[in-house]
Amino acid sequence: MYDVDECGGGSDVCPPQETCRNTFGSFVCVCEEGFVLATLRDTVLCRDKDECLDSTHLCSRHAECVNTAGSYTCCCRGNYSGDGHICQPRVAPRSRASMYYRYKLSKRTRPKQ
């Protein structure tokens, strides 16, 4: 006896958001990453997993989580910048006068050699 791989034929045997897994003598369709099994009007299907609602996202506490189909994105809030996973406070650019003052102050406080 040998097994026929129903998933290897190149045809789509599973609905969208599902992946075919071969079993001996048959196959099963499983939800892709980012999707969960759900029922809707007596139909079993894979629906989008909302990582933002169930707190499984990896966004910074200074970022906003935005759900997308099968995944999510992170966007740093107002006064923070970064990739959303790491957000750091934005540093206001120093004025030329402030930079000149700091330069002069550093010259005065340096030890003489």
Sequence and secondary structure as in RCSB ss.txt:
>XXXX:A:sequence
MYDVDECGGGSDVCPPQETCRNTFGSFVCVCEEGFVLATLRDTVLCRDKDECLDSTHLCSRHAECVNTAGSYTCC
CRGNYSGDGHICQPRVAPRSRASMYYRYKLSKRTRPKQ
>XXXX:A:secstr
     TTTTSS  S TTEEEEEETTEEEEEE TTEEEEEETTEEEEEE  TTTTT     TTEEEEEETTEEEEE
E TTEEESSSSEEE      HHHHHHHHHHHHHHS   
